[in-house]
Amino acid sequence: MRVGTVKEIKNNEFRVGLTPDNVRAYVREGHTVYVEKGAGTGSGFKDEEYAKAGAVLLESAKEVWDRSEMMVKVKEPLEEEYPYFHEGLILFTYLHLAADRAQTDALLEGKVQGVAYETLLEKDGSMPLQVTMSQIAGGLSVQEGAKYLEKVYGGSGVLLAGVPGTPKANVVILGGGTVGTNACKIAVGMGANVTIIDINLKRLEYLDNLFGSRIQTLVSNDANIENAVKNADLVIGSVLIPGKAAPKLFKKEYLKEMRPGSVFVDVAVDQGGCGETTHMTKHDDPIYIVDGIVHYCVGNMPGAVPRTSTIALTSATLRYGLLIAKYGLKGACEKNPAVYSAINTYDGKLTCKNVADSFEGLAYTDIRSIM
């Protein structure tokens, strides 16, 4: 198969879909790999390393898109990339379609086979292509939240750990999945008072056993969320429903009850955000203030640490990419049925139910009925 990767064009996105080691693995199995020159520079990978691994280096992204049967990326394609779509192209990347009708329409019109990292679900319930970036985003959420609590950024001037004789900061985490758990680890490690809220009682039991008396766990409902956030210095939104728009748990009315200068970090922004006042921001302009509350809603948080993020992500995606390259998408599904769950668009049809449920007028088609 002809496999390609290009330089990401999203604002301050320095990750890359394939490392030189990944290229070597594809080439070893007989595939041709096209790499846009400079694609890996932001993650510390030189063109010379790709060439040594066996890649064919091309001058422009268009050349790579045109020649590739499978495009391996990190982030969803932007509008400037839609003209590169061609029928039958396998696009293997994060798509986050539930928050992006324009991209969804473009993939359907182009009859692109959209294979989304974030919806791939293994039979044991794990999400191997989501977990690594969720781990990184969870850790970063507290790191960035602590930064923007500084007064110079409009924050309340609170140090998460406090010092002897002063109160510790209150951190509230909405969602106890991978993002929330990793945020909790960092917040506890920094010495904050941590409350974590989730709808799943078994997950709360797990978190109680993991962190013990260092945290407070609460069942997710409007009353518990409101009571927790009004005393919070930092709120982390880490809610995920695979392929579906995030529920709006953090209400606009809560902002006026909170201490001015408190911070809300919405890690769920890629899926539309879990805050009613959320809109996506970029690394070079990451915050805005609503009703005195600082909002950090960067849509590609792991892009801030691209070397770590790229190595972690591609270590997870490689085995699935090699499977698709060797057997084709249909054959890969037969070898590992989990791949079915990652297919969001196919031959002009929308094949992810949670995405279809997020939009009016888009019909869902079971991928097994058309492949």
Order of alpha helices (4+ residues) and beta strands (2+ residues): beta-alpha-beta-alpha-beta-alpha-beta-beta-alpha-beta-alpha-beta-alpha-beta-alpha-beta-alpha-beta-alpha-beta-beta-beta-alpha-beta-beta-alpha
